[in-house]
Amino acid sequence: MIESLDKRFIRKGKYQKKINKKVSQCLTCERKCKISEGQIGHCGTRINYEGKIYTIVYGCIPAKSCNPIEKKPLYEFHPGTTAFTVGTYGCNFDCFWCQNWHLSHPNPSPLEKVKSSNDYLSPENLIKKAIEYNCEGTSISFNEPTLLFEYSLEVFDLAKKNGLYNTYVSNGYMTKKVLKDLIDHGLDAINIDIKGDSKMVRKYCGADVEKVWRNAKLFIDNDVHVEITTLLIEDLNTDVEIITNIATRVKEELGPSIPLHLTRAFPRYKSKKYGFTEPTPLKYLHRALFIAKKQGLESIYLGNI
C-alpha cells in the first residue's frame, strides 16, 4: 500500500507506541488510534507499515492561498496582515456539517487522493512562496492541521528564521506532547473550534470536548494567542444552556478577553441526512451574542452573516 506513494509524502510519525507485533498506537491526537499492520487510522492519514506508524500526507498540499488573518478567524492577532495558508486531506473528527469536506472527508479516501497527487510542497518552498507573495505569516488550516504535525514543525522553524509568524486553525484535539512541540517550534496563534457541549461533540464528532478545553488553556498558559469559534447549527448547539456554558467556560477558564467567534453554519457534506437543510437563522446568532455578553465576555464576533 505505502509502496505506491510518492516517498516525499511519507514520514515516520514522531509520537507512537508499539502495542504488540501487529499493532501500533498513534499518539498524534487524542483519538490515539491503535492501528493494525497495513491499516489506516481514523483520520485517513496515518498508516501502520511494518509495525511503525507513518504519515502519508507530509508536504501533500492540495489547498493553498494567501488569506487575510481575519479569515481564520483571528481578529486580534496581527490584524491587517496576510498568512500563506495550506491544508491537506483527512480529519480526526466526523462532523456531518463540515464546511471543507472535500478536503477533510474526500471521496475517494485520503490514501487514494495522495496516490495520484502531484501537490508536494516542501517546507522550504512554502516559506519562499509566503515571502514571494508578501505574506507576514503562515497558517495551516482548511482541514485539521494536526495531521500535518511533523510538516508543521519544519515549516514553523523556517518561518521563524525568516521573521514570519505561525498559526493553526484547529479542532484542538492534539495530544499534550504534540501541543508542546508546536509551541516549542514557534506556534504564535491558534483558533480553536469549540463545537458544543460534551454530549453533542461525543455524538457528532466522536470526541471528548474536555480535551479541547484542556488544550485551549495550555496554549494560553504558554503565551500562544488563542481565539475560540463556535459554528452555530440550529437544534444542535444553539440551545441557551449550551451557549451559556461555552461563554461561561471561556470567561472563567480561558479569560474574559479571549475572543469568541459565533459563526453561522451553512448546510454542507452530509447535512441533509441529518435534517440540516437551511443556513442557521440569524436570530440564533444574535441570541448567542446577547448570552455571551451577559456572561461578561469582552470580545465577541459574529461570522458568516
C-alpha positions as CSV (number, residue, x, y, z in Angstrom):
1,M,0.0,0.0,0.0
2,I,2.6,2.5,1.1
3,E,5.0,1.5,-1.7
4,S,2.7,3.1,-4.3
5,L,3.0,6.6,-2.8
6,D,5.4,9.4,-3.6
7,K,8.1,8.9,-1.0
8,R,8.2,12.6,-0.3
9,F,4.7,12.3,1.3
10,I,5.9,9.7,3.8
11,R,7.4,10.4,7.2
12,K,7.6,8.3,10.4
13,G,5.2,9.6,13.0
14,K,7.0,11.3,15.8
15,Y,4.8,10.0,18.6
16,Q,3.7,6.4,18.6
17,K,3.8,3.3,20.8
18,K,4.2,-0.4,19.9
19,I,1.2,-2.4,21.4
20,N,2.2,-5.8,20.0
21,K,3.8,-7.4,16.9
22,K,0.9,-6.3,14.7
23,V,-0.5,-3.3,16.3
24,S,1.0,0.2,17.0
25,Q,-0.7,3.2,18.5
26,C,-0.6,6.7,17.0
27,L,-0.1,9.4,19.7
28,T,-0.6,12.4,17.5
29,C,-4.2,13.2,18.5
30,E,-6.4,12.2,21.4
31,R,-8.1,9.5,19.4
32,K,-4.8,7.6,20.0
33,C,-5.8,5.1,17.3
34,K,-4.5,1.5,17.6
35,I,-3.6,0.6,14.1
36,S,-3.0,-2.9,12.8
37,E,-0.4,-3.8,10.3
38,G,-1.4,-2.4,6.8
39,Q,-4.3,-0.5,8.2
40,I,-5.0,3.3,8.4
41,G,-6.1,5.4,11.4
42,H,-9.4,7.2,11.8
43,C,-8.1,10.4,10.2
44,G,-7.1,8.6,7.0
45,T,-3.5,9.9,7.0
46,R,-1.6,7.6,9.4
47,I,-0.7,4.0,8.4
48,N,0.9,1.1,10.1
49,Y,3.7,-0.2,7.9
50,E,5.9,-3.0,9.2
51,G,4.9,-2.2,12.7
52,K,5.5,1.5,12.6
53,I,3.2,4.5,12.2
54,Y,3.8,6.8,9.2
55,T,2.0,9.9,7.9
56,I,1.2,9.7,4.2
57,V,0.4,13.5,3.8
58,Y,3.8,15.1,4.7
59,G,4.0,18.0,2.3
60,C,0.9,16.9,0.4
61,I,-0.7,20.4,0.0
62,P,-3.7,20.4,-2.4
63,A,-5.0,23.6,-0.9
64,K,-3.0,26.8,-0.7
65,S,-3.9,30.5,-0.7
66,C,-3.0,33.9,0.7
67,N,-5.6,34.8,3.3
68,P,-6.3,37.8,5.5
69,I,-5.5,36.7,9.0
70,E,-9.1,37.7,9.9
71,K,-10.4,34.9,7.7
72,K,-9.1,32.2,10.1
73,P,-10.8,33.8,12.1
74,L,-8.1,35.6,14.1
75,Y,-9.3,39.1,14.6
76,E,-7.0,40.2,17.4
77,F,-3.7,38.8,16.2
78,H,-1.7,41.0,13.8
79,P,-4.9,42.5,12.2
80,G,-4.4,43.7,8.6
81,T,-1.8,41.1,7.8
82,T,-1.8,38.1,5.4
83,A,-1.0,34.5,6.0
84,F,0.1,31.9,3.4
85,T,-2.4,29.2,4.2
86,V,-2.1,25.5,3.4
87,G,-4.0,22.3,4.1
88,T,-4.0,18.6,3.2
89,Y,-6.5,15.7,3.3
90,G,-8.2,14.0,6.2
91,C,-9.7,14.7,9.6
92,N,-9.9,13.1,13.0
93,F,-13.5,14.4,13.6
94,D,-16.7,13.2,12.0
95,C,-18.7,16.4,11.8
96,F,-21.6,15.9,9.3
97,W,-21.7,19.7,8.6
98,C,-18.1,20.0,7.6
99,Q,-17.6,23.2,5.5
100,N,-14.4,21.9,3.9
101,W,-15.5,18.3,3.4
102,H,-13.8,17.9,0.0
103,L,-10.5,18.0,1.9
104,S,-11.4,16.7,5.3
105,H,-13.5,13.7,4.0
106,P,-12.7,13.3,0.4
107,N,-14.1,10.7,-1.9
108,P,-12.0,8.7,-2.8
109,S,-10.2,8.4,0.5
110,P,-7.1,10.5,1.5
111,L,-4.9,7.5,0.6
112,E,-6.3,7.3,-2.9
113,K,-6.0,11.1,-3.2
114,V,-2.4,11.0,-2.2
115,K,-1.7,8.2,-4.6
116,S,-2.5,10.4,-7.6
117,S,-1.3,13.7,-6.1
118,N,1.3,16.0,-7.6
119,D,0.8,18.5,-4.8
120,Y,4.1,18.2,-2.9
121,L,5.2,21.4,-1.4
122,S,8.4,21.3,0.7
123,P,8.6,23.5,3.9
124,E,11.4,25.5,2.2
125,N,9.2,26.2,-0.8
126,L,6.2,27.1,1.4
127,I,8.3,29.8,3.1
128,K,9.6,31.0,-0.3
129,K,6.0,31.4,-1.6
130,A,5.0,33.2,1.6
131,I,7.8,35.7,1.2
132,E,7.2,36.0,-2.6
133,Y,3.5,36.9,-2.0
134,N,4.4,39.4,0.8
135,C,2.7,37.4,3.5
136,E,3.6,38.2,7.1
137,G,3.0,34.7,8.3
138,T,1.9,31.1,7.8
139,S,-1.4,29.3,8.6
140,I,-2.2,25.6,8.5
141,S,-5.9,25.3,8.0
142,F,-8.7,24.1,5.7
143,N,-8.7,20.6,7.2
144,E,-7.3,19.6,10.7
145,P,-3.7,20.9,10.8
146,T,-2.6,18.5,13.4
147,L,-2.5,15.9,10.7
148,L,0.4,17.9,9.2
149,F,2.2,17.9,12.6
150,E,5.6,16.7,11.5
151,Y,5.5,19.0,8.5
152,S,4.4,21.9,10.7
153,L,7.4,21.7,12.9
154,E,9.8,22.2,9.9
155,V,7.6,25.0,8.5
156,F,7.5,26.8,11.8
157,D,11.3,26.6,12.3
158,L,11.9,28.1,8.9
159,A,9.2,30.7,9.3
160,K,10.8,32.0,12.5
161,K,14.2,32.2,10.8
162,N,12.5,34.4,8.1
163,G,10.6,36.7,10.5
164,L,7.2,35.1,9.9
165,Y,4.5,34.2,12.4
166,N,2.8,30.8,12.6
167,T,-0.9,30.0,13.1
168,Y,-3.2,27.0,13.3
169,V,-7.0,26.7,12.7
170,S,-7.8,23.6,14.6
171,N,-10.3,21.4,16.5
172,G,-7.8,21.4,19.3
173,Y,-7.6,17.6,19.7
174,M,-3.8,17.1,19.7
175,T,-2.1,15.3,22.5
176,K,-0.1,17.2,25.1
177,K,3.3,16.2,23.6
178,V,2.2,17.4,20.2
179,L,0.9,20.6,21.7
180,K,4.2,21.3,23.4
181,D,6.2,20.6,20.3
182,L,4.1,23.1,18.3
183,I,4.7,25.7,20.9
184,D,8.5,25.0,21.1
185,H,8.8,25.2,17.3
186,G,7.1,28.6,17.1
187,L,3.3,28.4,17.0
188,D,2.1,32.0,17.7
189,A,-1.6,31.8,17.5
190,I,-4.4,29.3,17.1
191,N,-8.2,29.4,16.5
192,I,-9.8,26.5,18.3
193,D,-13.3,25.2,17.4
194,I,-15.5,24.5,20.5
195,K,-18.3,22.7,18.7
196,G,-20.7,22.3,21.5
197,D,-21.2,20.6,24.8
198,S,-19.8,17.2,25.7
199,K,-22.9,15.2,24.6
200,M,-23.1,16.9,21.2
201,V,-19.3,16.6,20.5
202,R,-19.3,13.0,21.5
203,K,-22.3,12.1,19.4
204,Y,-21.5,14.0,16.2
205,C,-17.7,14.4,16.3
206,G,-16.7,11.3,18.1
207,A,-14.5,13.2,20.5
208,D,-14.1,14.3,24.1
209,V,-14.6,18.1,24.3
210,E,-12.8,18.3,27.7
211,K,-9.5,17.5,25.9
212,V,-10.2,20.6,23.7
213,W,-10.8,22.8,26.7
214,R,-7.7,21.5,28.3
215,N,-5.6,22.3,25.3
216,A,-7.0,25.8,24.9
217,K,-6.0,26.5,28.5
218,L,-2.5,25.0,27.9
219,F,-1.9,27.2,24.8
220,I,-2.9,30.3,26.7
221,D,-0.7,29.3,29.7
222,N,2.2,29.1,27.2
223,D,1.6,32.5,25.7
224,V,0.0,31.4,22.5
225,H,-2.7,33.8,21.2
226,V,-6.0,31.9,21.3
227,E,-9.4,32.7,19.8
228,I,-12.4,30.4,20.1
229,T,-15.0,29.7,17.4
230,T,-18.4,28.0,17.7
231,L,-20.2,27.2,14.5
232,L,-23.9,27.5,15.3
233,I,-26.2,24.9,13.9
234,E,-30.0,25.1,14.7
235,D,-31.2,22.4,17.2
236,L,-27.7,21.1,17.6
237,N,-25.8,23.7,19.6
238,T,-28.0,26.8,19.6
239,D,-29.6,25.9,22.9
240,V,-29.4,28.6,25.6
241,E,-27.9,26.2,28.0
242,I,-25.1,25.2,25.6
243,I,-24.2,28.8,24.6
244,T,-24.3,29.9,28.3
245,N,-22.0,27.0,29.2
246,I,-19.5,27.8,26.4
247,A,-19.4,31.5,27.2
248,T,-19.1,30.9,30.9
249,R,-16.2,28.5,30.5
250,V,-14.4,30.8,28.1
251,K,-14.6,33.6,30.7
252,E,-13.7,31.5,33.7
253,E,-11.2,29.0,32.3
254,L,-9.6,31.0,29.5
255,G,-10.2,34.6,30.4
256,P,-12.9,37.3,29.7
257,S,-10.7,38.9,27.0
258,I,-10.3,35.8,24.9
259,P,-12.2,36.4,21.6
260,L,-15.2,34.3,20.9
261,H,-16.5,33.9,17.3
262,L,-20.1,32.9,16.9
263,T,-20.4,31.8,13.3
264,R,-23.3,31.0,11.1
265,A,-23.3,27.5,9.6
266,F,-24.5,26.5,6.1
267,P,-25.6,23.0,5.0
268,R,-22.6,21.1,3.7
269,Y,-21.4,17.5,3.4
270,K,-23.9,15.1,5.0
271,S,-26.1,17.9,6.5
272,K,-29.3,16.9,4.5
273,K,-29.2,13.4,6.0
274,Y,-29.4,15.0,9.5
275,G,-32.1,17.4,8.7
276,F,-29.9,20.5,8.5
277,T,-31.1,22.0,5.2
278,E,-31.1,25.8,5.7
279,P,-28.4,28.2,7.0
280,T,-28.7,28.8,10.7
281,P,-31.3,31.6,11.3
282,L,-29.7,34.9,12.3
283,K,-31.9,35.1,15.4
284,Y,-29.8,32.3,17.0
285,L,-26.6,34.2,16.4
286,H,-28.0,37.4,17.9
287,R,-29.3,35.5,20.9
288,A,-25.9,33.8,21.4
289,L,-24.2,37.2,21.2
290,F,-26.6,38.5,23.9
291,I,-25.9,35.5,26.1
292,A,-22.1,35.8,25.7
293,K,-22.2,39.5,26.6
294,K,-24.3,38.7,29.6
295,Q,-21.7,36.2,30.8
296,G,-19.1,39.0,30.7
297,L,-17.0,38.3,27.6
298,E,-15.3,41.3,26.2
299,S,-14.6,40.3,22.6
300,I,-17.5,38.6,20.7
301,Y,-17.7,38.5,16.9
302,L,-20.5,37.2,14.6
303,G,-19.3,35.4,11.4
304,N,-20.8,34.3,8.1
305,I,-23.6,36.8,8.3
